Amino acid sequence: MKTPAWTTEDSAELYGIREWGHEYFDISKTGEVVVNLKDGKKIKPVSLASIVKGLRERGTQLPLLIRFGDLLRGRIDELNEGFASAIKEGKYQGVYRGVYPIKVNQQQEVIEEITRYGRKYHYGLEAGSKPELIAALSYMHDPEAYIVCNGYKDEEFIDLALNAQKMGLQVILVLEMPTELDLILERSEKMGIRPTLGVRFRLSAESAGHWSGSGGDASVFGLNISQLMHVVDHLRDKGMLDCLRMLHYHQGSQIPNIRAIRQAVTEATRVYVGLVQEGARMGILDLGGGLAISYDGLKGATEASSNYGTKEYCADIIEAITEVTAEAGVPHPDLITESGRAIVAYYSVLIINILDINRFEPRKSVAELELDKDAPPLLRNLYELRIDAEKHATKTSRDRLQEIYNDAIYYRDKLRSEFNYGKVNLRERAHGEELYWDILTWVSKMLESCGHDGSQMDRLDTVMTDFYYGNFSVFQSLPDLWAIDQIFPVMPIHRLKEKPTRNAVLSDITCDSDGKIDKFAHSSGINPTLPLHDPQIEKGHEYMLGIFLVGAYQETLGDLHNLLGDTNVVSVRVENGKVKYSRELEGDSVSEVLTYVEYDPKDMLTRFRNLAESAVISKRITATERREIMERFEAGLRGYTYFES
């Protein structure tokens, strides 16, 4: 029976793009990944490969980070309209005023876009440090939006916030620690202003997911119930209890289970009601972050996904608050959430090219295999095992296949042992290793025809795995992958009408054993390898992969491992049917990253020139060669830190 031809639908199912892509990404009929961008009121699918081609023609090298402002705006719409719908359906009396936490992606382009586009929703900002507050005050000028000030606050931070409040902005100073209150009250009195205060509370409700420890009793920041009551009493004594306007909590990031979210909202609303009953003015409930997105495309409460969508998230929050406040007869509070990951993750895609591959391929056919007459017995056993397997291939049974596999393992391990005792020389061991790999490759090809699932052949995974070397740095572009085993969707951006025939681990160019990706979401599960096509690099073809959902945290958390710096960046939009490139930012040059670690490129140039001149004087090179060497050295300083083609 003829095997059906591979289609783009097969690729879509294999890589799960329609599950994690959130309707932003898909595959075209020509087999290329497309991003769905707005062109006026229409949606236009744009090929990522065509975007790269256009930038290549303009001289931009890979790796390349592509930003899509449309996707950022789409996420702002989805969250705000989700709450608007839930508020209307639930007859909720408060309003929603979300804030974006700057720490999730501090890039100027992100903050400018959020404050500009988000103004129609009065969408605000959350600042957790003095630099973030200064960024917020520079861009957030909407008097109906909130600026929520979290984190540790010194006198200068507090003064900036209070002055902004004087100028008409809605700035809320959140008490993270009990000791902050006295300083805020002292500065407020000196400046003649009554501050707008919030208080962060440590929930007892258990969270879920990788970041569950950032909320609840284990939280580093926030007040426990006793400290909270002390704040209330202190403000009452000072005649400033009316300044306490907001209760805030943070349950954690990327919370996969909606039940955990609802449980936390219920407890927080109970605390909010209690503060109202204590006489605090209140009026605002800040639920912090936690809205999850699907990194792995799997349906369920996995750490890289969730068992709910944005609409359910909004509806459940409104319902939970309504139930508690109705029972207590307390007015509905205005709501704030601090969703960051859910807003910006889709916004950026990293495009890389494959530079090289490492795989086992027998150097000789079975017919060409031959051994010396004095070859060690174990080597001859491997040789005869391989010849016999090929000779009787059509008669190989399931049991015989397992036997061949077991014998190959035994002979190879014994051969290694004899090498360590000096009974086998280096060339003989190399020949034995090649026979071993050849036998296991043959076994892997025979599995399906023999009805063997390979479950008892654990070493086959190693045989079938290629190493694809990508032009990128895990540590610079995907730090969460290395640090916390974050899953990111990875797939080819072209050739998706072809069936992928190789299983690969993806390595970066840092020469670090941690600089690799060996956990991939595909085929409805998490797998140690990724199905890819033969890159055909030796034929001059370019093979490109996209790494998706990298808009949250990755840019500013990246480090300079191996002095590989920021990648090239471009923002892309569609206008009148045409792709427009804007904000083309060159990645770090070698000279720039060296200055980050305190080198002086001019001094380095002088030092190298002196070395070259001494080589001329000692007649190791000519003066002409010195000029050429210096030109190359200077070009190297100006060049991209990544592989340049």
N, C-alpha and C positions, 0 to 999 in steps of 0.2 A: 504494500500500500504506500502510495507516494505521500511524503510529508508535506503538509500545507506550507505555502510560502510565508515567510515572516512578514508581518505588517507593522505599521505604526501603532495599531491598537495593542499588539503584543508588547511593544516597547513601553507604551503607556502603562500597561498592567504590570510589567516587570519592574519598572522604576518607581511606580506609585505616584507619578507626577500629578494625577488628578485628585489624589488624596491630600498630599501636602501642599500642592500648588494653589489651593484656595481659589480656583478659577482665574488666577493671575497668569499661570504658566500652563502650556499645553504643547502638543506636538503637531506640526503641520503635515499636510499630505505628502510633502516632499521629504519628510523625515528629519526636520530640524525643530529644536525647541523654540517656541515663540512666547513672547510676553505680550499680554493684552493691555494695550495702552489706549487712553482716550484721545480721540481726534474730534474736538468739539463735543457733540452729543453722541458720536459713534464710537464703537470699540474697534480698534485696528490691531490685529495680531502682527507682531514684528519679530522677525527671526533674530535670535541672538548671534548666530553665525554671520548674518548680514551686517549686524552692528559692528562685530569685530572686523569684518572685511573692510568696511568703510573707514574704521579707525586705523587699520593696517595701512591702507592707501594714504592716510594722512601722516603716517610715520610713528604711530603709537605701538609700543611693544606690549606683549603679554609677559607676566600676568597683569590682569586688568580688573579693577573693581568698577562695576557699572551700577549707577544709582538711578532708580526710577521714581521720580517725585509723584507720579500718578498713583503708585501703590501706597505711598505714605498717605496721600490725601484720601484714598479709598478706605484705608483702615480708620482714619479719623472719622469719616462719614459713618462707617459701619458701627463703631462703638457709640457715637453720639446719637445716631438714629435708633440704635437698639434700645438705649435707655429712654429716648423720647417715646418710642412705641410702648415700652413696658409701663412707663409712667401714665400714659394715656389710658391704656387698657386696665391698669390697676387703680385708676382714679386717685393716683398719688398726688399729694398736695405740694410736695417739694419740687425742686428743680435739680437737674444734673449739671455739674460744672467740673468736668474732668481736668486733670493736670498731667502734663508729660514730665516724667523724671529725667532731668538733663543727663544724669550719669549713664543712662543706657546707650546713648550716642550723642556726644557733646559737639559734633561737627556743626559749624556755623550754618551750613546749608540746611541741616535738619531743623535747627532752632528757628531760623528765619521762615522756613516753610510752615512749621507748626503754628507760629504766632500769626503769620499772614493768613493762611487758609483756615486755621482754627478759630479765627475771630468771630465767624458767623455762629459758632457754638459757645463763644466766650470760654474757649479752651485755654487753660493756663499752664503754668510751669511749676515744677518742684525743684528746689535747689537744696543740695546737701552739703555745700561748702561755700566759702567766700567767693572763689572764682565763678562758681555756678550762679551765685546770687547776682554778681555783677553782670554776667551774661544775660540773666533773666531780666534785670532792670534795664538793660540796653535794648531789649527787643519786645518785652511784654508791656504794652502801654494801654491795654484794654481795661478800663475801670470796673468792668463787670466780671472780669476773669480773676482767678486767684493765683497768687504766688505763695506756695507753701514752703516754709523754711524748716527743713529737717537738719539733722546732724549737729555736730558740736559747734557752739557759737561763742566767739570771743566778743569783746566790746565793740570792735570795728564792724563785725558782722551785724550785731544787734542795731548799731547806729544806722547802718545802711538800710536795714529793713524798716526801722522807725521813720527815717527820713522819706522813704518811698511811700509809707502810709500817709505821711503829712501831705505828700504831693497828690494824693487821691487814688493810689493803687491799693488793691485789696491784698495786703501782705499779712500772712498768718505765721507767727512765731510759735513753733511747736516745741513743747518741753519734752526733751528726750531723757533728761536726767534731773533729779530733784534740785541740784545745785544751780541750775540755770535760772530758776525763777527770781532769786534775789538780784542777780545781775540785770535781768531784763527790767525789773521794777525800778531799780536804781537808775538805769539809763533813761527809762520812760519819764520818771519824775524830773530828771535834769533837763530833758528836752521838752517837757510840758505836753506830753501826749499819752493818751490811754491806749495801750497796745491791744491788738487783737491776738488772743492767745489760743493755742491748741495744746492738747496733751496727748502724748503717745502712751497707749496702755498695752501691757503685756497680757495677751489672751491666755487662758488656760486650755482652750480648745486645741487639740492636736491637728497639725497640718498634714500635708502629704507631698511626695515628690522629693527631688534632690535637695531643694532649699528649705525643707521643713524646719530645719534648725534655726532659721533666721526669724521665726515667729514663735509665739507662745512663751512658756516659762524660760526657755533656753535663749531667748533673744538677748543680744548684747545691749540694745537700747530699749527704752520704754520704762514706764513706772508700773510697779505692782499695785494691788488694790489698796494697801496701806499707805503707800507713798502718794497715790492719787488723792486719797482723802485728806492727807496732810496739805496738799496743794490747795484743795477746796477751802480748808479751814484757814490757811494762811491768806488766801485772797479775800475771804470774808472779813478777816480781821483788818485787812488793809482797805476795806471798802471797795474792792476791785473785782468782786466775783462776777460782775457783769462783763468783764473783759474775757472771761473764758467762753469761747464761742464754738470750739471744735473738739471732738474726740477723734483720735487717729489710732489706727493699728496697722501693722504690717504682718500678714500671715505667711508670706514667702513668695518666691517667684515661680512661675510655671507650675501652678497647682493643677494636677491632673484630674482630680475627683471633685465633682460639683457638690457632693455631700459635705466634704470638708469645708468648702467655701460657705455653704449655707449654715453650717454649724457655727462657724466663726462670726458670721453676720448676726446671728441670733444672740450670741453672747455679747458682742459689742453693742448691739442695740439695747440690751438689758442694762449695760453700764451707762449708756447714753441717757436712758430714761432715768436712771438713778441720779445722774448729775443734774438733770432738769429738776428732779424732785428735791435736790439739795439747794436749789435756788440759783444755779448757774444759768446764764442767759442762753447759752448753746445755740443751736440752729443749724449746725453743720456736722455731718458724719463722714469721715475720710476712711475708706476701706483699704487704702494702700494698693499694692500691686497684686499680681497673682494670676491674671487672665492668661490662660495657656494657649499655645498654638501647636499645630502638629508638625513636628520635625521629621517624624518617621513615617507618617502616612498611615499608621496603624490605628484601628478603631478601638479605643479602650483607654483606661486610665494608666498608661505607661508614663514613665518619667519624661519621655520625649513627645508626649501627645496629651490628649484629654478625652474625657467621655462626655463632653458638652461643647456647644457652640456659643457664639457671642449672644445670640437672642436668648438662649436658655440662661446664660450667665446673668444678663440684665433682668430678666423676668423673675428669676429665683431671688435675687437680691431685693428687688422691690417687694415681692411677696413676703419675704422673711421680716423685713423692717416693718411693713404694714401690720402684720400679725401682732408683733410685740408692742408697737406704739398704740394700736387700737385698744389692746387689753389694758394699757396703762393710762389711756386718755391723754397722751402726749402728742402734740403736733408733729407731722412728718418733717424730718430734717432735710435740708438740701444735701445732696450727695456729691462726694468727690471720690474718684478712683485714680490711682497713680499707675495706670497701665503704660508700660514702656516697651517691653519685648513684643507685645501683641501689636503695637503701633508701627515699630520700625524694622522688625525682623525681615519682612518680605522686600524691603526697600533696596537692598544691595545684593548683587550676585558677583561672585568671584569667578573669572574665566582664566583657566590655565591651559597650557599646551604640554603635551607629553614629549619629553626630550629623548628618552631611551627606555628600553625594556630589558629585563633580565629573566630568561626562561631556559629550561632544559630542552635542548633539541639534540637528539643523537647525531653524531658526526658521520656515522656510516649506516647503511642499510643492513638488514639482517644477513643478506647474502654476502656482504663485504666483511662481516665480522670474522676474525681469525685470531688464534692464540699461538704463542710460541710453544714448542714441544715441551719445554721445561717449566711451563706455567704452573703455579701452585695449585693443588687439588681444589681448594675452595673457589679459585678463580675459574677453573675449568667447570666446576659444578654450576656456577652462574651462567657460563657460556652455554653449556648444554641445556640448562633450564630454558634459556631464551630461544635457542634453536628449536627445541622440542615444542615449546608453546606455539611458535609460529607454524610449525609443521602440522600440528593437530588442532589448529584454531577452529576449524569448522565443527569439531567434535568436542569442544571444550564445554564441560558442564559447570553448573554452579559450584559444586564441591571441588572440582578440579581447579577452577579459578581461584578459590580460596586457598587451595593447597599451593599453587604457584606463588601466590602472594606471600604466604607464610614462609616458604622455602627461600624466596628472595631476601626477606628480612633476616632470616637465620644466617644465610651464607654471607651477606654483606656485614652483619655485626661481627661474625667470627673473623672475617677478613680484616676488619679494623683492629680487632684484638691481636691478631698475629702481626700486623704492622707495628703495633706498639711494642711487641717483643722482638722486633727485628727479623721476623721470619718472612716478611713480605716487603719488597722494596717500594719506593714511591710510585714508579710508573705502573707497577702491578696493582697497587691500591687504586690509582686513578682509573685504570681499565676496569677494575671491579665496580667502582662507583658508577661508571658510565653504564655498565651492564645492568646494574641495579635500577638506575633511573629509567633505563630503556624498558626493562621488564614491567615496572610499575606503571609507566605510561601506556604500555600495551594492555595491562590489566584494566586500567581506567577506561580504555576504549571498548573493552569487551563486556563491561558490567551490564549494560542494557540488554545486549543480545543473549546473555546467559541468565537473565532474570535475577541478578544479584544487586542488592541495594547499596552495597559498599559499607554497611554499618559496622562490619568487623574489620574494616581496612582503614584504620585511623591515619596511616601515613600517606594515604592517597591525596589528602588535602594539600600536603606540601608539594607533591608532584604536580598537581594541577594548578598551582598558584604561580602566577607571573608577578614580577615586580615592575610596576610602571613608574617611571621617575618623572614627576611633574615639576614644572617651573614655578615653584612657590615655596613659602615657608609656613609650616604649621604654626610656629611660634609667633610669627608676625600677623598672619591673616586669620588663623583659627585657634587662638589661644585656649578657648574653652574646650576644644576637642582634646587638647593635650592635658589641660589641668583638671577637668571634671568629666571627661569621657562624653562630652556633648555629641549627640548625633546631628549631622548636617546632611541634607539630601545631596547626593553626588550622582551625576549622570553625564553621558556624552551629550553635546548640544547639536550634533549632526550625525548622519549615517544611521538614523533610527528606522530606516526601512530594511536594514540589514540585521540579521541575527547576530548578537554578540557571541563569540566562540571561545573567548578566554576568560578565566577567573583571575582577578588581579587584586593585589594590595597596592595602595598608592603611597609612594614615598616622595618626600620633598627633597630639596637640594641642600639641606643643612648638614649632611653627614652626621646626623644624630640619630641614634636608634629609636628615639621617641618621635622623630619627625616623620610620622607615617599615619595613614588612615587604614585601619583594619577592622572597623565596625561600620557596616553599611545597612541602611534600610532598603530592602527590595524583596520582591517575591513574598510579600506579606509577612516578613520577619526581619530580625536583625541577623546579619550574616558576616562571617570573617573575610569574605572576598566580594568583589564587585564584578558582575559580568560586563566585559568590554569587548570592543572589536580589536582586531589586529591593527595596530597604528599605521603599519606600512611606512614607517619613517625612512627606511632604507630606499624607498622609491620616491622620496621627496614630498610625501604627503604630510599634512599637519593634522594632528588629532587633538581635539579640544574638549575639555570637560568643564561643566559648570558646577560650582559649589554654591548652593542656594541658602536663603534665610540667614545671611550673615550680617544683617543690618543692626542687630542688637549686641552691644558690648565689644564686638571683635576688633573694631578699628582702634579704639583707645586702650584696650588691654594688651594689644600686640607688643612684643618686645623685639630687641635687635639681635637675637640669636644669630651667630655667624655674621653679624653686621649686615643682615638683609633687611632693608628698610621698607618704608611704605611703598605700595604698588602704585602704578598709574591709576588715575581715577577719572571717570567721565560721567556726566549726567545726561540722560537721554529722554527725549519726549517726542511726540508726533504733532506736527502742525501742517494742516492742509494736505494730509496724506503723505508727508515727507518726514523722514527721521531727522531730528535736529540734535546736534551735539552741543552741550554747553558745559561750562565749568570744567574744562579739560585741565586736570592737574597732573603735572609730571611727578612720578614717584621719586623717592630720594635718590640722589646721586651718591656715588662712593664717597666723594668729598664731604657731602652733608652728613652722612652717618658717622664718618670719622670725627667730625666736630662734636657730635653728640657724646662721644666717649673721650673728649678732651684732647684730641689730636689737632694740630695746626697744619692744614694742607700745604701752606706756603713753606713752613719749616720742613715738612716731609719732602717736598719737592727739592728744597735746597740740599737736604741730606742725601737724597738719591742722586742728585746732580754731582755732588762731591764724590760719591761712590763711582759713578760713571767716569768722572774725570781721572780718578786714580787708576781706573782700568785702562784708560787711554795712555796715561803716563807709563804704566807697566807693560804696554803693548799687547794687552789681552784683547782689546777691541780698537778699531780705528776711530778717528774723529767723526767720520761720516756715520759709522755705526752708532756712535754716542748720540748723534742728533736723532736718528731713527728710534733708538731706545727711549730717549727722553720724550719724544712725541707720543709714543705708545703709553708711557707712564702717565703723561698729562691727560691723554684721552681716557685712560682707565679711571682717573680721578673724576672726570666729568661724566662717566658712563653710569648706566642703570646698575643697581646692585644685583639684579637677576640676570639670567642667561639672555644674551642678546643675539638675535638671529640676523 
